[in-house]
C-alpha cells in the first residue's frame, strides 16, 4: 500500500549529479516542445508538464538532521483529440527515484454530462493534489500512520456524470492500491471500487463525499472534504477521512493570495491510528512566489507533534524550498 506523497532520502552526491542532469535535460526538452506547440495552429495534439527541484532539511527529536537537494518530481503529458467526443491522455512521470508511464487513458464524452474513461488513471480520493505543481504546499498533511489511505493510480473504467450543481462518479479498477505510485496490482480477480458525490449549489462552496472498497484486504475508506471561497483572494479547506478498522485523519487549510505573485497557505492537520497506537498533529506554513506564470518558488516550515506508545519520535521539524517550472 503506497500513499501519494514522495519520500525524502539523505543526499547522495552521485545521485544528485545524475538527477541534476536529468532535470536539465527534461527542462530543455520541455521548453523546446512547448515553444514549438505555442507556434502551431490549434493542434489535435498538445503537450504539458512540469518539473520540481526541492531542497529540504528534516529533523526528528533526538536525531541528527537530514538534508536533501534533488529533482523530486517531473511530468511530461500528451493530450490527443481523437474525435469530437474522444480524448486520449498519456504521461511520463518521475517521482524522484523511478520514471514510468503514469496516465494512459481514453475519455469518451457521451453527452448530457456523462463521460466514460478507460485506462490507467488517478484515484478520485483526497483533498490535496497528486501533482506537485497543483499543491498549495510542499509536504502532505497526513497519510503515514494509516499506511497511505489515499490511493494514487490504478487501471480500470470510470463513469462521471454532472448536471447543474451535482456530480457523481464511480470506478471499477484492478486494485485500490499498488506496489508503486504508477499503477495497481494488475489482478482483476478482486476488483477495487471507488465512488463519489459532489455538490456546488451553495455559493462559493464545494462539498465532496467519496468512498472506496479495497477488495484485496476487505478494507474501506470514507472521505469528506469541503472548500469555501471567503473572497476572490482567500479560501478555506477542510477534510475528514476514516480508514475502516484503523483510524482517521483530518486537515484545515487557509490559503491567501496577497497579490498576483505572492501567496501563502497555513494548515493544521492530524492523524490517529489504532493499529499503530500512535497519533500526531502537524502545523504547516507555506509561502509561494510566482516570478512568472511558468516559474514559481515555494517554501515550507512544518512541525509534527507525535504521541502514543507507537510513536517513533516525539516530534519532527521540516524545512524546504522548491522551484517549480511548468509548460
VEXDREN-2710 file (C-alpha; in Angstrom, 1 decimal):
% VEXDREN-2710
k/r/px/py/pz
1/UNK/0.0/0.0/0.0
2/UNK/1.5/3.3/-1.1
3/UNK/0.4/6.8/-0.3
4/UNK/0.6/9.7/-2.7
5/UNK/3.4/11.6/-1.0
6/UNK/7.1/11.3/-2.0
7/UNK/9.6/10.1/0.4
8/UNK/12.8/12.0/1.1
9/UNK/16.2/10.3/1.3
10/UNK/19.6/11.5/2.6
11/UNK/21.6/13.3/0.0
12/UNK/23.9/11.2/-2.3
13/UNK/26.4/13.2/-4.3
14/UNK/26.5/10.8/-7.3
15/UNK/22.7/10.5/-7.4
16/UNK/22.3/14.3/-7.1
17/UNK/24.6/14.8/-10.1
18/UNK/22.7/12.3/-12.2
19/UNK/19.3/13.8/-11.2
20/UNK/20.6/17.3/-11.9
21/UNK/21.5/16.2/-15.5
22/UNK/18.0/14.7/-15.8
23/UNK/16.5/17.9/-14.6
24/UNK/18.4/20.0/-17.1
25/UNK/17.6/17.6/-20.0
26/UNK/13.9/17.5/-19.0
27/UNK/13.6/21.3/-18.8
28/UNK/15.4/21.8/-22.1
29/UNK/13.2/19.3/-23.9
30/UNK/10.0/20.6/-22.3
31/UNK/10.9/24.2/-23.3
32/UNK/11.6/23.2/-26.9
33/UNK/8.4/21.3/-27.2
34/UNK/6.3/24.0/-25.5
35/UNK/7.8/26.7/-27.8
36/UNK/7.0/24.6/-30.9
37/UNK/3.5/23.9/-29.7
38/UNK/2.8/27.6/-28.9
39/UNK/3.6/28.4/-32.6
40/UNK/1.5/25.7/-34.0
41/UNK/-2.2/26.3/-35.1
42/UNK/-4.9/24.7/-32.9
43/UNK/-3.2/21.2/-32.7
44/UNK/-5.0/17.9/-32.3
45/UNK/-2.1/17.0/-30.0
46/UNK/-1.0/19.2/-27.1
47/UNK/1.8/18.9/-24.6
48/UNK/2.0/19.9/-20.9
49/UNK/4.2/19.2/-17.9
50/UNK/6.3/20.4/-15.0
51/UNK/9.4/19.8/-13.0
52/UNK/10.1/20.4/-9.3
53/UNK/13.5/20.7/-7.6
54/UNK/13.3/20.5/-3.8
55/UNK/15.9/21.3/-1.1
56/UNK/14.9/20.2/2.4
57/UNK/16.1/19.7/5.9
58/UNK/14.3/17.3/8.3
59/UNK/15.0/16.6/11.9
60/UNK/13.4/14.1/14.3
61/UNK/13.7/14.8/18.1
62/UNK/16.9/13.2/19.4
63/UNK/18.4/12.6/16.0
64/UNK/20.6/14.4/13.5
65/UNK/19.1/16.4/10.8
66/UNK/18.9/15.0/7.2
67/UNK/19.3/17.3/4.2
68/UNK/18.4/16.6/0.6
69/UNK/18.5/18.5/-2.7
70/UNK/17.1/16.8/-5.8
71/UNK/14.7/16.7/-8.7
72/UNK/11.7/15.4/-6.8
73/UNK/9.1/15.3/-9.5
74/UNK/8.8/15.7/-13.3
75/UNK/5.9/15.0/-15.6
76/UNK/5.5/15.2/-19.4
77/UNK/2.0/14.8/-20.7
78/UNK/0.5/14.4/-24.2
79/UNK/-3.2/15.0/-24.9
80/UNK/-4.7/13.9/-28.2
81/UNK/-8.1/14.7/-29.6
82/UNK/-9.1/11.6/-31.5
83/UNK/-12.6/12.7/-32.4
84/UNK/-15.0/15.4/-31.4
85/UNK/-16.0/13.5/-28.3
86/UNK/-13.0/11.3/-27.7
87/UNK/-9.8/12.4/-26.0
88/UNK/-6.7/10.4/-25.0
89/UNK/-4.1/11.4/-22.5
90/UNK/-0.7/9.8/-21.5
91/UNK/2.1/11.0/-19.3
92/UNK/5.6/10.0/-18.3
93/UNK/6.3/10.7/-14.6
94/UNK/9.5/10.8/-12.5
95/UNK/8.9/10.6/-8.7
96/UNK/12.5/11.3/-7.5
97/UNK/13.5/7.7/-7.8
98/UNK/11.8/6.0/-10.7
99/UNK/10.4/7.0/-14.1
100/UNK/7.5/5.2/-15.8
101/UNK/4.2/5.7/-17.7
102/UNK/1.7/7.2/-15.3
103/UNK/-1.5/8.4/-17.0
104/UNK/-2.7/6.3/-20.0
105/UNK/-6.4/6.6/-20.7
106/UNK/-9.1/7.5/-23.2
107/UNK/-12.2/9.5/-22.3
108/UNK/-15.5/9.3/-24.3
109/UNK/-17.9/12.2/-23.9
110/UNK/-21.3/10.5/-24.2
111/UNK/-23.2/13.8/-24.0
112/UNK/-25.7/15.2/-21.4
113/UNK/-22.9/15.4/-18.8
114/UNK/-21.8/11.7/-19.0
115/UNK/-18.2/10.8/-19.6
116/UNK/-16.6/7.3/-19.7
117/UNK/-12.9/6.8/-19.1
118/UNK/-10.9/3.6/-19.5
119/UNK/-7.2/3.0/-18.8
120/UNK/-4.7/3.9/-16.1
121/UNK/-5.9/7.0/-14.1
122/UNK/-5.7/8.8/-10.8
123/UNK/-7.9/7.9/-7.8
124/UNK/-10.9/10.2/-7.0
125/UNK/-9.9/10.3/-3.3
126/UNK/-8.1/13.1/-1.4
127/UNK/-8.5/16.8/-1.0
128/UNK/-4.8/17.6/-1.7
129/UNK/-3.5/17.3/-5.2
130/UNK/-1.3/14.5/-6.6
131/UNK/0.7/16.7/-8.9
132/UNK/3.3/18.8/-7.2
133/UNK/2.6/21.8/-9.4
134/UNK/-1.0/21.8/-8.1
135/UNK/-0.1/21.6/-4.4
136/UNK/-0.6/24.6/-2.1
137/UNK/2.4/23.5/0.0
138/UNK/5.3/21.0/-0.3
139/UNK/4.5/18.2/2.1
140/UNK/1.2/16.3/2.5
141/UNK/-0.9/16.8/5.6
142/UNK/-1.3/13.2/6.6
143/UNK/-1.0/9.5/5.5
144/UNK/2.0/8.0/7.3
145/UNK/0.3/6.3/10.2
146/UNK/-2.6/4.9/8.2
147/UNK/-0.3/3.5/5.5
148/UNK/-1.4/6.0/2.8
149/UNK/-5.2/5.7/2.7
150/UNK/-5.5/8.0/-0.3
151/UNK/-4.6/5.9/-3.4
152/UNK/-2.6/7.0/-6.4
153/UNK/-3.1/5.3/-9.8
154/UNK/-4.9/2.2/-10.9
155/UNK/-6.3/0.7/-14.1
156/UNK/-10.0/0.2/-14.9
157/UNK/-13.1/2.0/-16.1
158/UNK/-14.8/5.0/-14.5
159/UNK/-18.1/6.8/-15.2
160/UNK/-18.7/10.5/-14.3
161/UNK/-21.9/12.4/-14.6
162/UNK/-22.6/16.1/-13.9
163/UNK/-25.8/18.0/-14.1
164/UNK/-26.3/21.5/-12.7
165/UNK/-24.7/21.7/-9.2
166/UNK/-24.5/17.9/-8.8
167/UNK/-21.8/15.5/-9.8
168/UNK/-21.3/11.7/-9.3
169/UNK/-18.8/9.2/-10.3
170/UNK/-17.8/5.5/-9.9
171/UNK/-14.8/3.5/-10.9
172/UNK/-14.1/-0.3/-11.1
173/UNK/-10.3/-0.9/-11.0
174/UNK/-7.8/-3.7/-10.8
175/UNK/-6.9/-2.7/-7.2
176/UNK/-7.2/0.3/-5.0
177/UNK/-3.5/0.3/-4.0
178/UNK/-0.5/-0.9/-5.9
179/UNK/3.2/-1.5/-5.1
180/UNK/4.1/1.8/-6.7
181/UNK/2.5/5.2/-7.4
182/UNK/2.2/4.3/-11.1
183/UNK/-0.4/1.6/-11.2
184/UNK/-2.5/-1.0/-9.4
185/UNK/-1.7/-4.7/-9.0
186/UNK/-3.0/-5.8/-12.4
187/UNK/-5.1/-8.5/-10.8
188/UNK/-8.8/-8.2/-11.8
189/UNK/-9.9/-11.2/-9.8
190/UNK/-10.5/-9.0/-6.7
191/UNK/-11.6/-5.6/-8.1
192/UNK/-11.4/-2.3/-6.3
193/UNK/-14.3/0.1/-6.2
194/UNK/-14.5/3.9/-5.8
195/UNK/-17.4/6.3/-5.9
196/UNK/-18.1/10.0/-5.1
197/UNK/-20.8/12.6/-5.0
198/UNK/-20.2/16.4/-5.1
199/UNK/-22.5/19.4/-4.6
200/UNK/-21.8/23.0/-5.7
201/UNK/-25.2/24.5/-5.0
202/UNK/-24.1/26.7/-2.1
203/UNK/-22.5/29.9/-3.1
204/UNK/-18.7/29.7/-3.2
205/UNK/-18.7/26.2/-1.7
206/UNK/-18.0/22.7/-2.9
207/UNK/-18.9/19.6/-0.8
208/UNK/-17.3/16.3/-1.8
209/UNK/-18.0/12.9/-0.3
210/UNK/-16.4/9.7/-1.5
211/UNK/-15.5/6.2/-0.5
212/UNK/-13.6/3.1/-1.7
213/UNK/-13.7/-0.6/-1.1
214/UNK/-10.3/-2.4/-1.2
215/UNK/-11.3/-6.0/-2.1
216/UNK/-7.7/-7.2/-1.8
217/UNK/-7.9/-6.9/2.0
218/UNK/-11.6/-6.1/2.6
219/UNK/-11.0/-2.5/3.9
220/UNK/-12.9/0.6/3.2
221/UNK/-12.1/4.3/3.3
222/UNK/-14.5/7.2/3.5
223/UNK/-13.5/10.8/2.7
224/UNK/-15.4/14.1/3.1
225/UNK/-14.0/17.5/2.2
226/UNK/-15.4/21.0/1.8
227/UNK/-13.9/24.0/0.2
228/UNK/-15.2/27.6/0.6
229/UNK/-14.0/30.8/-1.1
230/UNK/-14.0/33.6/1.5
231/UNK/-13.3/36.1/-1.2
232/UNK/-11.6/36.3/-4.5
233/UNK/-8.2/36.0/-2.8
234/UNK/-8.9/33.8/0.2
235/UNK/-10.2/30.2/0.6
236/UNK/-10.7/27.6/3.3
237/UNK/-10.5/23.8/3.0
238/UNK/-11.4/21.1/5.5
239/UNK/-11.2/17.3/5.2
240/UNK/-12.1/14.3/7.4
241/UNK/-11.1/10.8/6.3
242/UNK/-11.8/7.5/8.0
243/UNK/-10.0/4.2/7.3
244/UNK/-12.1/1.2/8.5
245/UNK/-10.6/-0.8/11.4
246/UNK/-7.6/1.6/11.7
247/UNK/-8.2/5.3/12.3
248/UNK/-8.8/8.7/10.8
249/UNK/-7.1/11.9/9.7
250/UNK/-8.2/15.5/9.2
251/UNK/-7.0/18.9/7.9
252/UNK/-7.9/22.5/8.0
253/UNK/-6.2/24.8/5.4
254/UNK/-6.3/28.6/4.8
255/UNK/-4.9/30.0/1.5
256/UNK/-4.4/33.7/0.8
257/UNK/-3.3/35.5/-2.4
258/UNK/-1.5/38.6/-1.2
259/UNK/-1.2/39.9/-4.7
260/UNK/-0.8/38.5/-8.2
261/UNK/2.5/36.9/-7.3
262/UNK/2.7/36.2/-3.6
263/UNK/0.5/33.7/-1.7
264/UNK/0.7/31.5/1.4
265/UNK/-1.1/28.6/3.0
266/UNK/-1.5/27.9/6.7
267/UNK/-2.5/24.3/7.5
268/UNK/-3.4/22.4/10.6
269/UNK/-3.7/18.6/10.3
270/UNK/-3.7/15.4/12.3
271/UNK/-3.9/11.6/12.1
272/UNK/-4.7/8.8/14.5
273/UNK/-4.1/5.0/14.1
274/UNK/-5.4/2.3/16.4
275/UNK/-3.2/-0.3/14.6
276/UNK/0.0/1.8/15.1
277/UNK/-1.2/3.0/18.6
278/UNK/0.0/6.5/17.6
279/UNK/-1.3/9.9/16.6
280/UNK/0.1/13.3/15.6
281/UNK/-0.8/16.9/15.0
282/UNK/1.0/18.8/12.2
283/UNK/1.5/22.6/11.8
284/UNK/2.4/23.9/8.4
285/UNK/3.1/27.3/6.9
286/UNK/4.0/27.5/3.2
287/UNK/4.5/30.8/1.2
288/UNK/4.9/30.9/-2.6
289/UNK/6.1/33.5/-5.1
290/UNK/5.3/33.3/-8.8
291/UNK/8.0/35.0/-10.7
292/UNK/6.2/34.2/-14.0
293/UNK/3.2/32.1/-14.9
294/UNK/5.8/29.3/-15.7
295/UNK/8.1/29.6/-12.7
296/UNK/7.3/29.6/-9.0
297/UNK/9.3/29.2/-5.8
298/UNK/7.6/27.7/-2.8
299/UNK/8.9/27.2/0.8
300/UNK/7.6/25.4/3.8
301/UNK/8.1/25.0/7.5
302/UNK/6.3/22.2/9.3
303/UNK/6.3/20.9/12.8
304/UNK/4.8/17.5/13.9
305/UNK/3.9/16.7/17.5
306/UNK/3.7/12.9/17.9
307/UNK/2.1/10.9/20.8
308/UNK/1.1/7.4/21.7
309/UNK/3.1/4.3/22.6
310/UNK/3.7/3.5/18.9
311/UNK/5.2/6.9/18.0
312/UNK/8.7/6.6/16.7
313/UNK/9.7/10.1/17.8
314/UNK/8.1/12.8/20.0
315/UNK/8.4/15.5/17.3
316/UNK/9.9/16.4/14.0
317/UNK/10.6/19.5/12.0
318/UNK/10.7/20.0/8.2
319/UNK/12.1/22.9/6.3
320/UNK/12.0/23.1/2.5
321/UNK/12.3/25.3/-0.6
322/UNK/11.1/24.2/-4.0
323/UNK/11.5/25.5/-7.6
324/UNK/8.6/24.7/-9.9
325/UNK/8.7/25.0/-13.7
326/UNK/5.6/24.3/-15.9
327/UNK/4.7/24.4/-19.5
END
